């Protein structure tokens, strides 16, 4: 496409539709408002009550909860463009951000596409063709095979030439899908088959490439930006080496392994790559940096990256604002000489995952969210509030926490402290895992490569933590409504305190849920088949304090011997608790825990006087165990819901009769939908 025609597509606009959801949409809206632009949100059935919907000036429903029927539905999005009067579309990152067909549809609808041209997207969308173009432009690439002959025999033959270990990669897409590390020729046929199937499912293409595996490497990416006048700059590098399943979880800028000279070399390469395809907009060139200091082009992401915030922090730019300016046809506001690095920034991706279960995604309701953006040097990008539903339909990332400091150590320490104070109760997250990563000796020293998580596994980094005796006793106290009344002796009204203690059940049975409740029964690891059960005794002392003891406990450091009485004095710092649906969620000493009560009906807040049973989360109705008119007992399972490979039982709150049954097996329900009523 000629430069003149390219410039015609980029022009000023006033109303932008954000073709994305959640935290991404909120981030883009903030930048749009800073420029005085009107915003249009789109939402699926699942996201009707999402924060990004309420933030926008206008919101349009685009379809069912499944992404394929809503956020990936190009006709529905184009209809929203027309009905909203939007004259620009920002795709965010993920979903259709790198979809050339969508970019062309937006342009055909008469709107400005906030991103590179469809031709640039298409040229970099296939790793094989992208490598061919970069090699032709003189860019150094990882040695491998990206030919059109995709037969097994051709791939096996080329693998012998490349040598082992090697990587099998999907030519289309990204995010670690369709990627396999192969150590020997014997493993290759199976790896090819698995990669093809995964690639076909994810990207509708089974084309593969082979690359030499660069061991002990760092994953380095260069931030670039180009305008319609042919000017291209880079804004340094990000180190994204801490990954799980080939997906990034911790990113930082600058990289501890890159000095000024190497930064210039890598930046020049990235600028050269962008200029070779007449790139307009913000993008990223991804590389591998080997242990000997050589770097290799891997791919180019023709969109904004999740981790863009660390670059913003150390270069003093707003990359989303920059995207809007470039899409409006304006020249870059910075020259390369004006791009100045200051300080250090580190970001962690907070995800709804069970780390010990292999980073298994989780869904459910966030009952309590307390952000940490008020802390010095901390930024939090999120779309969360109490009651937010984390659904099984979308990505597991729920927030990003970014710390900036004058030095790397200051940024690391600030981020570590923020993770100890950020409260997420209701669903399992990777919060404690991220904290442990930041405090690993290798990370503290800056000696991190892409095998960091795999190497740290041997030291127990991925093991499920065990609650302390104090944590269990505080959980029992919270379950019985004692926490608000019980703080310190001079703050406790003795009559109120004694009245509450009188209702305490002396033996409360709690079950740890960090692993066992997060996994379906048929996928539990063999070493967790036995339930962790603790018997907690609570007693009032004559001085007004509460004391607890664990009997026949299985707690680290205590073994099977009865523990001594432990006096609960001042409430732990940042202690937060939520008791709901027979579950006790507590945040104590920087860690979040969920315990299940064996007898939730013993709690005064466990029963609902109305008897209306609602879905606690968006899920598929796996089994309906009752019929209209059935008599049920308290605690009896009525419906089993399934979401993200997990089962959740909805139980009767008290003895009664099922009336108003409104749910059918096999249907999908959203959180809060009425399932039935149990009448006394």
N, C-alpha and C positions, 0 to 999 in steps of 0.2 A: 504494500500500500504506500502511496506517495506521501511525503510529509505534509503536503497541502491538504489531502483528504483526511489524514489523521487529525490535523488541527481542527478541521470542521466538526469532528465528532466530540471535541472537548470544548465546552462553552459554559458560561455562567448559568446557575440554576437557583431556585428558591425553596423547593420542597423535595426532600429526599425520603425515599422508602428504604427501610433497612430490611433486607431479605434474610433475616436471621432471627435469633431468639436469645433470651436470657442475658447473661453477663455481656456477651458480645454486642447485642443490640443496645444495651444500656451504655456501654463504652462509646459506641458510635454516636448515640444521641447526645452525649455530653459534648463531644467535639462539634457536632452540628449546631447545637445551641450556642456554643461559643462564637460561631460565625453568623448567628442570627438566622439560621435556616429552620424551616418548619420540618417536623419529623412525622413519618408514618410508620407505624408498627404493623407487622403481620403476626397472626397467632393461630395455633392449632387448637383443637378441642381441649387438649391437656393443659394448654397455656392460657386459658381464658382469664385466670386471675394472676398471671405472672406480673412481676414488677415492670418489665419492659413495656407491657401493654398500657399500664397506667401512666408511665413516664411520657409516652408519645402524645403529640398533639392530635393524632388521629390513629385509630387501630382498626384493622380489617381482618375478619376471619377468613382463613384460606383452606380449611379442611380438617379431616380427622387427625388423631394424635400421631399416627404413624408418619414418619418423616417423608416417606415416599408419596404420601397422599397430601402433604401440606408443604413443608419447607423445601422439598425437592420437586414440587409440582409446578413446572414452568408455566403451563396455561393459567393456573390459579394465580400465580404471582403476577403474570402479565395483566390479568383481569383486575388485580388490586392496583396496579400502576394506573390503569385507565380510570377506575372508579374514584381513586384518591386524588387524581390530578397531579401526581408526583411527576416532576420533570428530571429526576435523577434517581438512581438506585445504587445503594452501597450493599455489597453482598456479605460484609463481615469477613469472618474466616471460618473455613469448614463449609459444609453443605455445597452450595453452587458457586463458591468464590472462585474456583478455577475451572468453571464449566464454560467453554467457548460458545456452546449452543445457547446458553442462557444470556451471555453477554450480547450475542447477536439478536436475541429476542427482545432484550431491553432496548437496544438501539433501533430495532424495527418498530418498537412501540413509541418511538419519538423521545425517549428519555436518555439522559447522559449516563453512561456506565462508569462508575467510580472504580476504575481499575485499568489495566493494560488492554490493548486492543485484542479482539478475539484471535487475530492471527498470532500475536505473541503468546497468548495462553495456549493455543493449540500447538505451537512449535515446541513449547516446554512441557506439554502435558504428557508426552510419551518419553520415558527415560532413554529409550534406544535412539529415537530421532534427535532428542536433545543432545546426547553425547556426540552424535555424528556432526551436528551443527557446531558444537563447541570445539571439537577436534579440528574442524575446518577453519575455525576462527583462531586457532593456535592456543586454545585453552587446555591445560594439562588435566587429563581425566584418568580415573582408575582403570588399569588394564583389564580387559574383559572381552565379552562377546555380546554384540547387540544386533546380530544379523537377522535376516528375514526367514531363514530356514529354521523352523521351530520343532523339527522332528527330534525324537529322543536320540537318534543316532548322531545328529549334528551337535546337539547339546553335550552329549557324552564325549564326543571327539574334541570339542572346543575346551571342555573342562580339563582334559589331559594336557592341552597346550597351556592353559592358564596355571594349572597346578592347584594343590590343596594346601590350606583351607580356602574355600571360596564362598561367595554369597550368591544364592539364587534369589532374584528379585522380580516382582511384577513390573512390567514395563510401564503400566498405567498406574495412576493413583499414588498413594503414599500412606503415612501413618503406621508404617511397619507391617501392613497387611501384604500377604503374598511374599514374605521375605523369610529365607531360611539360611542358616549358617551350616555349611557342609564340611565336615572334617576329612572325609575319605571318599574314594570312588564308590565304595560299597553303599554309602548312604545317599548317593546322588539320585538314583531313580525314584526312590520314595519321596525325596525332597522336591523333585520336579513335579511329581504328581500332586503332592499336597499344595505346593505353591500355585499350580495351575487352577486347582479347584477353588482355592481361596481368592485368587485374583479374579476369576470369572464371576464369583458371587459378589465381590465387592465393587468391581469396576467394569463388568460385562466384557472383559477381555482376558484371554489366557496367555497373552504374549509375555515371554520372560527374557531377562537378560542375565548374564553371568558376569561376576566381577571378582577379582582377586580380593580375598579377605585381608584387610589391613589390620593386623592385630595390635593391641596396646595403643590404639589411636584415640584421638579426641574428635568429637563432632563439633566443627566450627562452622558458623554461618555468618555471612556478610550482609549487612543491611544496605540496600541500594535504593536510589530514587532517580527518576528521569522525567524530563518535561517534554512538551511537544516541540520544543526548539532544538532538541538533540543534546541538551546538557544532561550529564549523568554524574552523580556523586555517590560516594559510599560513606556510611556512618559507623565505621568500625565493625567489630565482630562480637558475636555472642558465643559462649561456650555452653553447649547443650549435651555434654557427655554423660550426665547422670540420667539413665534411661531404664525403663522396664518394658519388656516385650517390644524393643525397638521404638518405644515412644518416650518422649522427653518428660521429665518430672521436675528437674531443677535446671535453671538457666542463669547465666551470669554474664555481665559485661563490665570491663574487658575480660578476656580469657587470661588466666594466670600463666599460660604457656606462650603468649604472643607478645613480643616486644614491638617497638615502634617500626623497626625495619621490616619485620615479618608482616605487621599490619599493613604497611604500604604495599608490599608485594601482593598480599591476598586481596586488598582493596582494589588495586589496579586490575587484577584478574577479573574481579566481579564487575567492575565498570566496563571492561572490555567485553565480557559476556553480554551485559545488558545492551551495550551499544550495537552489538552484532545483530540484535533482533529489533532495534529501534524501540526500546522499552520506554513506556510512559506510565508513571505511577510509582508506587512503593512495592518493593519486592525483596526477595532474599536469595542469595546464592549459597548453597550448602556444600561443604567440603569435609573431607577427612584430613586430619593432620597426623602424620605418622610420628613414631617415636624419634626418628632421625631428622625431623624438622621439615620434611617434604609434605606438600599439600596437594590434594586432588579434587577436582570438581566432581560432585555427585549429581546434583540436580538444581533446578531453579524453581522456587515457589513464586508464582505470579500473583501474590496476594499478601495481605498483612499476616504476620505470624502471631500466634498466641503470646509469645514471649517478647513482643515489641516493647513492653513497658520498661525493660531494663535498659534498652537503647535510649528511650526517651529520658530516663533518669540521668544518664551520664553525659548525654549530648545536648540536653536542654531543648528538646524539640517535642512537638506533638505530632506523631506520625499520621494520625487520623485526620487532623486538620490539614496536614500536608497533602494527604490523599485528595481531600476536597479541593484544595487550591489547584493541584495539578489537573484534576478532572475538569475544573472550570477553565482550563486553557492558560493558566498563569505560569510564568517562569519560576524556576526554583528560587527561593528566597536566600539560599546559601550557595556560596562557592565552596570548592573543596578546601580551600585555605581557611575558610571560616568555620569549618567543622572541627570543634575543639572538645577533647575528652576531659572530663572532670569527675573524679571520684570513682566509686564502684557500686554496682547494683546487683542483687541476687533475687531471683524469683522462684517460688515453689508453687506447684499446681496442687491445690487441695481437691482431692477426688473422693467420690462416694464409692469406696472399694474396701474389700476385706483383704488386707495384705497377706496375712498368713494363709489364706485360702488360694493364693496364687493371683492376687490382685483382682479377685472376682468382683465385678460391678454390683453395686447395691442400689436398691430403690426404697422409698419410704417417705416419711414426713419428718422435716426438721422441726422439732418441737421448740428448740431454743437456739437462737443465733446471736452471738455477741461478737461484733467485729473489733478489730484492733487498729483501725485507721487513725485513731486519735493519738497513737504512740508516735514519738518523734522518728522521722525517717522512714515511716511505714505507709505504704499505699495498698489498698485492697480493692481489687476489681471483682464485683460479685453482683448477683441479682437475688439475694436471699433476705428473708425475714422469717419470723416465727410463723410456722404453718406452711412454709413452702414445701411443695411436693416434688421430690426427686423421682422422676418417672423412669420406667425402663426403656423409653423410646429413644432417648438421646444420649449424648456423651456423658461420661461419669464425672467430668470436671465440674466442680461447683463454685470455685473461687480461685483467684490468684492473689498471693500475698507477696509484695515486693518490698525489699528493704534497700535503702541507699545510705552510703556512708562515705567519709573522706578516704577510707582505706577499705580493703577487702575484709579485713578482720572486723572492723566496726560494722560493716553491712551484715556480715555473717552473724555476729553477736546480736544485733538488733533483730534479725529475722528469727533467730533461735528463741529469743525472748518473746517475740510476738506469737510464735507457735505455741508457747507454753500458756498463753493467755487468751487465745482465740477459742471461743466456745461453740461447738457444734454438737447438739444432743438430738438423738432420735434415730440416726443411721450410722453405721460404721464408716469411718473415713481413714485416710492414710496419714492423718495428722501426726501421730507419734512416730511413724516411720520417717516422715520428712525431718522431724526434729532429730532423730537418731542419725540420719544421713548427714545433716549439717554438722554434727558433733563427732563424726568418725575422723580418726586421725588423718586419713588420706585426704578427706575433703578439707579439713582445717588447713592442711599443708598445701592445698591446691594441686595435689598429685592425683587427678581423677581422669580415668579413661572410660570408654564406653562399656567396659566390663566391670565397672565399679560395683554395681548391685550384685552381679554374679559372684564376685570375689568376697563381698561382704556377707553373702548368705552363709558362708562357713562360720562366721563369727556370731551368727544368730540374729542378724539384722532383720530378717523377715519373720522371725518367730513371734508368735502371739505373746504379749506381755501377760503377767499374772498380777492380780490386784493384791495390794498389801492388806494386812489385817485392819489397819485404820480405814482404808477405803471401804471394805466390806461393812464395817460397823457404821460408818457414816451413811452408807447406802441404806442400811436397815433403819437408821434414825430418820432419814429422809422419807422412806416408804411409809412411816407411821406419823408423818406430819410434825416431827419434833424439831426440825431444823430451824424453822422460823422462830419458834419459841425459845430454842436452846442456843444461846450464843456464849455469854459469860455470866457468872453468878449475879453480878450487879444489874444485868439487863433482863433477868428472868423474873417474871411474876410467879411466885412460888405456887399460888393456887392454880394458875393456868397450867404450869409445868406439871404439877402432880396429877391434874385432871387428864392431861394428855398421856402421861405415863401409865395411868390406870388402864388405858385401852391398848397398851402395847402387848403384843403377843410375845411371850418370852422366848419361844423357839420359832424363828422365822427361817424358812428354807429358801436360800437364794441359789440360782444357777448362773454361772458365768456364761455370757453369750458372745464373747469376742470371737469364738470360733464355732461352737456347736450350733448355735441358732442361726448363724449366717450361711450354713451349708445345708443343702437337702440331705436327708438321711442316707441316700444311696451314694453320695459322693464324699462322705466324711472320711478324713484320713484315719488310718487304723489306730494311730496313737491318740485319737480324741473320741473313741467310741464310748469310753467311760465318762459319765457326766461329772463335772466339777461341782460339788455340792458343799455348801458351808452352812452349818447351824450357828446362828447368831443369837446370843443371849444379851438382853439389854436390862440394866438395872438402874434405879435411881439411887444416888448417894445422899447421905444426910446433909451434905453441904450444898445440895442443889445441882451438882454436876451429874452427868450421865456417864456410865461406864459400860463397856461391852466386852464380850469374850467369844471366841470362836471355838466350838467343840467339834471334834472329829473333822478338822479342817484339812483342806488340801491347798495350802498357800505356800508360795515360795518362801523358804526360810523357816517354816514352822513344821513341815512334815506332817506326821499323823498325831503328834502329841498335842494335847490341849494347850492353848495359848493362855498366858496370864490375863487377868483383867486389865483392860486398857481404858484410861480415863480420857473422855472427850472433853477437852477444855475449849479453847478458842476455836471457832470454826476455821477450817483451812482457808488460806488466801484464795480468792477467786472461786470459792465453792459455789456450784450451781447444781440444782436438781430439778427434775421433772418426773412426776409419777403419772403414768397414763396407760390404760389398757392392760393392767397387771404387770407392767414393766417399770423398772426403776432406772432412770437415766441420771447419772451423776458425772460432774466434772470436778475433779479434785487433784490438786498438785500437778496441774498441767496435762492430765490425761482424762479422756472420756470413757465411761463404762456404761454398759447396759446389763442389768440383771433381771431375771424373770422370777416373780414370786410364785411359789407353788399354790398359794391360796389367795389369789387377788381379791376374792370376795371379803376377806378379812379386813381389807382397807375401807375406810368410810367413803373414800372418793371413787371406789372402783365401780359401783353400780350406777346405772343411769335410770333415774326415776321414770323417764318417758318410755324406756325400752326400745327406742328407735335404734336399729343397728345400721351403721354406715360403713362404707368401705374406707379403711384407714389409709389406703394408697391406691394409686392407679394400677390396675392389674387385670389379668384374665381370670375369670371364674373357673377354677379347675373342677371343683366338686360342690354340689348342693346336697347336704345330708338330711334335710328335713323337708316336710311338705306342709302346705297350709293346714292349720288346725292341729298339728302335732303338739304334744305336751313335752316340754324340755326341762332339764335340770340345770341349775347354775353351773357354769364351767363347761357345759357340753358343747362340742364343736358343731357349728351350724353350717358354715360355709368355709371352703378352703380356696384361698386366692393364690395365684402364682404370678410372680414378676421377677424378671431377670434370674430365672432358674431357682428362685426361692419360693417356698410355700409359707403362707401366713394364715393362721386359723382365726376365724371370727367366732367367738364363743358367747353363749348365753350369759347375760349379766346376773340373772336370778331365775328361780323357778317360774315357769309360766307357759303360755300357749303361743305358738307362732301364728301371727296374723299379718295380713298385708304383704305376703311374699312377692317381691318385685324383681327377683334375680333369676337368671337361667344359666345353666351350665354351658360353658364355652363362650360366653359373651365377655366383652371387655367393659370394665367399669372405671370411672375416674374417681379420684379421692373425694370423699364426702357424699357420694351417691347413696341414697337409702336402699338397703338390701331387703329389710323386713322389719317387723315389729314383734317384740316379745311382750305380751300382755300378761299382767299378774292375774 
